């Protein structure tokens, strides 16, 4: 498509939020375009073929809260196969790696922690979620690790109130061909300008001026869906400045979770879709899924500061760590059967700079601040803006739809 010089509504970012906004604007009598810095749509939803036999979601991979997840209906409309089997997150494939009595003791400690945080949040007072770890409990490190998978950060960086605000119906499904594939199909046919990074949004005049790598265009309204780290870092500048948005984005930083898939030669006896992790006294531990969908691979998942440390070591470091960890759990014989296939490095991605948002202690209210329109012309969406389904692809999509409705409603009122 040709790059316009003028448009009614410009959408910044073609992730789930931007695509949700674009769908909501279709057939509404307005002209719009989605400006995407990457050479693809989908944002942090990205599926690749890691090998001819292995489909791998580098980003989001689960239809969380599936009974309330808007992407479930979209998948059904687009004829995507949905796997509804139970996740293996609390399972353990090999007792030798984490003996059952100890595992049960850990689960009791984890559930007791969740009970304490839920009770504490009833007061309405915020605090670091780590305040509710039981002093001296042997499993505090592993509880921290689990929460780094959920939030991308350790509990001392996590707002208690935000931690408890997340809506989880405990029904989690998967898209057989990949969540990223579904999101890409959802966005197919929309007016998107790829390789088009936005550097400036000047809203000082009657029309908004948007400077991009493909030229300048003007718009009546703009829907901003980029990750909070890009707003906080002023990768996109606003003129006049929006200090309230910068502060809100800084209070909702993107934590880090990275994934790796290892090719597996043989070892068909490993139970498919089973979970595995080692016991640990610290948060420096990964979690594994053996043979997802029966594929010849093992997926690894690492979160928080441990994930940052591994990512900083460069390409291939995550696969090397995962191989060492799998060998430690399953024995040295498996090393020769493991092969690095693909890994994510979301912190190093210039258009993400992290995995998904969490609220710092004292900043649980910043999601509403970030989502609020500015002067009835600038609208904000993305996974950091929902009050309940934050940090998810469907929460992002729904927020884009919400921002589009706001823009259309205000257009009618004017």
Secondary structure, DSSP 8 states (H G I E B T S, - for coil): ----SEEEEEEE--SHHHHHHHHHHTTSS--EEEE-SSSSS-TT--EEEEETTEEEESS---BTTGGG-HHHHHHHHTT--EE-----TT--S-TTTS-HHHHHHHHHHHHHHHHHHHHHHTT----BGGGGS-TT-TTHHHHHHHHHHHHSS-GGGSBHHHHHH----S--BEETT-HHHHHHHHHTTS-EESS--EEEEE-SSSSEEEEETTEEEEEEEEEE---HHHHHTTSSEEES--HHHHHHHHTT-B--EEEEEEEE-S-TTS-TTEEE----SSS---EEEESGGG-SEEEEEEEHHHHHHHHHT-TTHHHHHHHHHHHHHH-GGGGGGEEEEEE--GGG-TTTSSS-B---TT-TTHHHHHHS-BTTTEEE-STTT-SSSTTSHHHHHHHHHHHHHHHHHHHHH-
